[in-house]
């Protein structure tokens, strides 16, 4: 089992992952990419020609964007204005497409770094194997890679925590679930990802 990240020279970090752990991280990151790219708003149309802000930033959708229906997407892309739905939707028009792209790019970069380290992604998370059954992979990150991983891990845990409806101080709830409960298994993944993220943060010190 991984012992987490450790500091490398130049502000980077390195960690060893068992194959199943590396595939798990890649699978979670792939789900973030899918969530953010599915239902992405259409780019600004010719109807927006003449809008100086849209032309200046090169962003914007065809009109205001509503609050996402999926609670996970809404958690990843929160409203800028909590007390004004109209202003929040109009703000999304200019910011959401770029934010989706950046978050998806971070997740894709995490997957790429795991593939570069030698993770077998062809079989997916359900490929045969268990912790300790192989040599695993060594992930080496430069300073930019550390930032990308931290941002992606934050998004993955936000998404998973939202789907599981995790609350503060609710550990008793998870301890009472049976070991064969899928929700408990996913909560264990949530906790494990928190451990990985914490070791990566500590590597910056």
Wavefront OBJ file of the C-alpha trace (Angstrom):
o trace
v 0.000 0.000 0.000
v 1.187 3.491 -0.761
v 2.904 5.433 1.984
v 1.896 8.688 0.305
v 3.898 11.470 -1.292
v 7.329 12.678 -0.265
v 9.133 15.853 -1.225
v 11.494 15.870 -4.202
v 14.013 18.472 -5.259
v 12.721 21.536 -7.045
v 9.368 21.576 -5.305
v 8.253 18.265 -6.731
v 7.018 15.101 -5.039
v 7.109 11.361 -5.543
v 4.998 8.425 -4.376
v 4.689 4.709 -4.884
v 1.245 3.260 -5.648
v 0.139 -0.326 -5.898
v -1.389 -1.029 -9.309
v -4.937 -1.179 -7.946
v -4.419 2.149 -6.166
v -3.086 3.836 -9.290
v -6.001 2.513 -11.348
v -8.404 3.776 -8.682
v -7.024 7.317 -8.868
v -7.132 7.195 -12.670
v -10.720 5.931 -12.617
v -11.841 8.716 -10.274
v -10.075 11.330 -12.404
v -11.688 9.920 -15.568
v -15.121 10.314 -13.973
v -14.339 13.991 -13.307
v -13.437 14.475 -16.966
v -16.669 12.791 -18.029
v -18.795 14.841 -15.621
v -17.314 18.129 -16.789
v -17.372 17.435 -20.503
v -20.880 15.985 -20.610
v -23.391 18.784 -20.752
v -20.757 21.466 -21.291
v -22.335 24.689 -22.592
v -22.145 25.532 -26.260
v -19.654 28.258 -27.169
v -20.849 31.780 -27.789
v -22.708 32.175 -31.047
v -22.765 34.965 -33.585
v -25.606 36.430 -31.535
v -22.955 37.376 -28.996
v -20.965 39.343 -31.557
v -20.604 42.861 -30.297
v -20.541 41.808 -26.630
v -17.250 43.456 -25.578
v -16.677 41.156 -22.583
v -17.244 37.976 -24.580
v -14.912 39.230 -27.293
v -12.267 40.375 -24.800
v -11.956 37.133 -22.848
v -12.777 34.758 -25.670
v -15.227 32.910 -23.466
v -18.933 32.820 -22.922
v -21.858 30.634 -23.833
v -24.937 31.545 -25.798
v -26.736 33.358 -23.007
v -26.843 32.964 -19.206
v -26.262 29.467 -17.816
v -28.538 27.962 -15.148
v -27.394 26.303 -11.942
v -26.394 22.690 -12.781
v -29.023 20.041 -12.054
v -26.432 17.454 -10.993
v -25.435 18.221 -7.373
v -21.897 16.981 -8.028
v -21.411 19.325 -10.982
v -22.951 22.122 -8.914
v -20.393 21.423 -6.168
v -17.541 21.504 -8.662
v -18.902 24.659 -10.315
v -20.523 26.648 -7.490
v -22.538 29.819 -8.004
v -20.642 33.084 -7.653
v -23.733 34.848 -6.293
v -25.737 32.877 -3.752
v -28.483 35.460 -3.332
v -29.106 36.372 -6.972
v -29.850 33.548 -9.409
v -29.941 35.878 -12.418
v -26.499 37.347 -11.719
v -25.117 33.884 -10.954
v -26.389 32.536 -14.279
v -25.011 35.487 -16.211
v -21.621 35.123 -14.462
v -21.543 31.454 -15.433
v -21.816 32.472 -19.065
v -18.291 33.858 -18.952
v -16.607 31.611 -16.404
v -18.083 28.115 -16.540
v -16.694 26.967 -19.921
v -13.133 27.865 -18.959
v -13.483 26.398 -15.467
v -14.799 23.153 -16.875
v -11.871 22.997 -19.292
v -9.262 23.659 -16.598
v -10.661 21.097 -14.181
v -10.995 18.482 -16.915
v -7.442 19.225 -18.079
v -6.128 18.744 -14.521
v -7.863 15.377 -14.258
v -6.578 14.328 -17.684
v -3.043 15.333 -16.650
v -3.283 13.130 -13.538
v -4.339 10.195 -15.708
v -1.461 10.915 -18.101
v 1.083 11.003 -15.254
v -0.161 7.649 -13.983
v 0.032 6.171 -17.479
v 3.554 7.564 -17.879
v 4.518 5.915 -14.589
v 3.440 2.563 -16.034
v -0.106 2.144 -14.769
v -2.075 -0.348 -16.850
v -5.219 1.611 -17.664
v -6.506 -0.751 -20.323
v -8.169 -3.055 -17.814
v -9.741 -0.263 -15.793
v -10.361 -0.299 -12.061
v -11.944 -3.750 -12.189
v -8.888 -5.427 -13.718
v -7.703 -8.486 -11.777
v -5.333 -7.824 -8.925
v -5.200 -6.589 -5.376
v -3.013 -4.441 -3.182
v 0.441 -5.968 -2.891
v 0.139 -8.258 -5.927
v 2.724 -6.482 -8.102
v 5.608 -4.054 -8.136
v 3.242 -1.100 -8.531
v 4.233 2.247 -10.045
v 6.353 5.201 -8.979
v 4.848 8.615 -9.710
v 7.269 11.540 -10.039
v 5.823 15.062 -10.090
v 7.460 18.406 -10.727
v 6.162 21.545 -8.991
v 3.510 22.105 -11.653
v 2.446 18.473 -11.394
v 2.018 18.797 -7.632
v -0.375 21.698 -8.173
v -2.339 19.757 -10.788
v -2.653 16.695 -8.555
v -3.766 18.778 -5.576
v -6.476 20.482 -7.614
v -7.650 17.205 -9.115
v -7.715 15.381 -5.774
v -9.763 18.235 -4.335
v -12.278 17.891 -7.172
v -12.421 14.104 -6.853
v -13.086 14.273 -3.113
v -15.667 17.022 -3.542
v -17.464 14.928 -6.138
v -17.295 11.708 -4.142
v -18.226 13.407 -0.871
v -21.232 15.063 -2.506
v -22.425 11.792 -4.052
v -22.044 10.005 -0.703
v -23.585 12.951 1.198
v -20.622 13.085 3.554
v -21.026 15.496 6.474
v -18.652 16.634 9.177
v -18.571 14.435 12.277
v -20.567 11.628 10.681
v -18.001 8.861 11.185
v -20.430 6.829 13.294
v -22.752 6.585 10.299
v -20.029 4.926 8.227
v -18.822 2.675 11.032
v -22.329 1.239 11.406
v -22.503 0.176 7.754
v -21.711 -3.431 6.946
v -18.395 -4.258 5.338
v -20.240 -5.470 2.241
v -22.059 -2.147 1.762
v -20.856 -0.423 -1.458
v -21.290 2.988 0.173
v -18.853 2.058 2.938
v -16.324 0.876 0.377
v -16.573 4.182 -1.494
v -16.264 6.098 1.785
v -13.037 4.190 2.436
v -11.841 5.396 -0.976
v -12.845 8.946 0.007
v -10.796 8.692 3.207
v -7.835 7.153 1.382
v -7.824 9.939 -1.209
v -7.790 12.410 1.694
v -4.690 10.678 3.040
v -2.970 10.902 -0.360
v -3.893 14.588 -0.649
v -2.633 15.318 2.866
v 0.762 13.708 2.179
v 1.026 15.737 -1.035
v 0.304 18.944 0.894
v 2.891 18.025 3.505
v 5.475 17.483 0.781
v 5.285 21.224 0.072
v 6.552 22.075 3.547
l 1 2 3 4 5 6 7 8 9 10 11 12 13 14 15 16 17 18 19 20 21 22 23 24 25 26 27 28 29 30 31 32 33 34 35 36 37 38 39 40 41 42 43 44 45 46 47 48 49 50 51 52 53 54 55 56 57 58 59 60 61 62 63 64 65 66 67 68 69 70 71 72 73 74 75 76 77 78 79 80 81 82 83 84 85 86 87 88 89 90 91 92 93 94 95 96 97 98 99 100 101 102 103 104 105 106 107 108 109 110 111 112 113 114 115 116 117 118 119 120 121 122 123 124 125 126 127 128 129 130 131 132 133 134 135 136 137 138 139 140 141 142 143 144 145 146 147 148 149 150 151 152 153 154 155 156 157 158 159 160 161 162 163 164 165 166 167 168 169 170 171 172 173 174 175 176 177 178 179 180 181 182 183 184 185 186 187 188 189 190 191 192 193 194 195 196 197 198 199 200 201 202 203 204 205
